[in-house]
Amino acid sequence: MASSEEQFVTCSSEELLLLAPSIRVFLNEAYEGDFSDSDYENALGGRHFMIVVGGHLIAHASVVTRSISIDDTAWSVGYVEAVAVAADFRGRTFGRQIMQQVTDFCRGKYAIAMLSTGEHGFYERFGWVRLDAKTFVETANGLVRTEEDDDCLMLLSDVSDLTNARRVVALDRSENPW
């Protein structure tokens, strides 16, 4: 692609393998070196959304399916991971464009979608709401409280009363459970 026109690209993690090295480098640069191998692994296994401009990846997000219990009811949740825009392209609507694509996908595929962020205002404009619940991770040794994540979770769902949940439990995964 030689033009500077933007192009939306979606693909599965299997299709992504052809681009994996460049996406890994992009995410590390977009997160200013703070995107671990575990973060990358957590972003795999689902659907990837990308914006390419002039042949260069400038925005990415993925949605993976996770089993998460909300007040003791298990759900198959679309969990948003690895949302990033290249530094030179921030503030130019690419983040909004990629999140609109992700939000539309989640609404069409999942009864519940979730993400973890410290940037609540950005996601609220797409209909995501804060989830004010105590967070836990199910490990091989039982439940582990993850208080540091209580204020980070956001929810996208038409299922009533979930925003009043008291407890959210995810299966443990490497390094960063939420």
N, C-alpha and C positions, 0 to 999 in steps of 0.2 A: 504494500500500500504506500504509494509515493505522495499522495496528497496530504494536506494538513487537515482535512475533514475528520471530524470525530466519528468513531464507529463504536457501537455497543457490541460487545461479544459476551456470550454466555457459553459455558461448557461444564461438563462433568469433571470430577477430579481425574478420571482416567484419561480424558481428552487433554487435560491440563498438563499431563506428563511431558508433552512436547515443549511446553513453555516453562516448565517448572524452574529451571535454573534462573531464567530472567525474572520470573515472578518472585522468586525467593530474594534475589538481589533488590528488586524494586521495593518489596515490603521492608527489608532491612533499612534501605535508604529513607523510605517514607516515615518510618518509625525512628529515624535518627540513630540507628544501631541498637535499638531496644526491642528487637523482634527476634525472640529465641527460636531455636529449632523446635522446641515444644509448642510455641505459639504457631509456627508454620504447620506442624503435624495436626494441631487442633483445627486448623482451617481446611484440612483436606477431608475428602469423603463425601462431599456434597456438590452443590452447584456454585459455580464461580461467575461473577459479574465483573466485567472489565470495560473500561473506556480506553480506546487506542486513538491517538492523534498523531498523524504523520508517521505512522508505523511504530510509535513508541507507546508503551503502556503508561497511562497517567492516572488511572483510578482502578481500584479493585475492592471487592467485598465477596464474601462467600456465605453460604447458608448450609449448615450441616444438621442432620437429624440427631437429636439427643433425647434420651429418656430422662425426664425430669418429673419429680413428684411435687405437686402443689397441694398442701394440706392433705397428704396421704393418698391423693389420687394421682396415678401415674399417667403421664402424657407423652406422646411423641411430639417433640417440640422442634420447630425450625429455629436454630440458634445461629445468630449472625456473628461472623468472625472476620478478622483481618480487613476492616474498613480502612482504606487509605487513599490519599490523593498525593501525587508527587508535589514536592514543595513549590516548584515553579508554577504550578497550576492551581494552587489553593486560592480561595476567594473568587473563583470564576465559575461557580455553579456546578462543577463536576461532582463534588461531594453530594450535592442535592440530587443531581441526576442519577448517580449510582444508587443512592438510598431510596429514591422513588422506585427504581427498578426492583430492588431487593424487597421493599415493602409490598409492592404489587405481587411479586412472586410468593411471598409469605402468606398474604391474604388469600391467594388462590390455592395454596397447597396445604396449609396447616391451620388447625383450629387455634393453635397457640404458637406464637413466635416470641423469642426472647433475645436480649443482648445485654452485655455488661459495658458500662461506660461511665465516665466522669463528665461527659458533655451532654447532659440531659436535654437542654434547650434545643440543640440541633435535631435530635430525634423526635421530640414532641411535635414538631411541625408536620410530621408524617403520620401522626396518630399514635405513636408509642407513648405509654404512660409509665411512670415510676411504679415499681412494685415494692411496697413497704412491708417486707416480710423478713424474718430471720432466715439466714442462709446456712446450709449444711452441705457436706459432701459425704457420700457413702463410700467408705474405704473398706479394705479387707479387715480392719480392726473395728469397724462400726462407724457410727456417725461422728463427724468432726465438724464443729462449729466454725464458720468462716465469717466472723463479725465484720471484717474489713470489706466484705462484699455486700453487706446489707443495703448500702445506699447506692449501689451501682446497677442493680438489675432493672431492666425495662421490659415491658410486656406489650404485645400487639395481639389483641384477641377480641372476639365478639362474645366469648363465653362470659356470662354474667358472674359477678361477685369475685372474680379472680384477683382484682386489684385490692381486695380486702383480705387476701391470703395471710396467714400467720407464719407459715413455714414453707421453704422451698428446698428441695434436696436433689442434688445432681450426683451422678456416678462420678467417681474420682477419675481423673486423667492426669497425665504428666504435667508437673510444674504449676500450671495455672488452672485451677478447677472451674473457674467462671470466666 
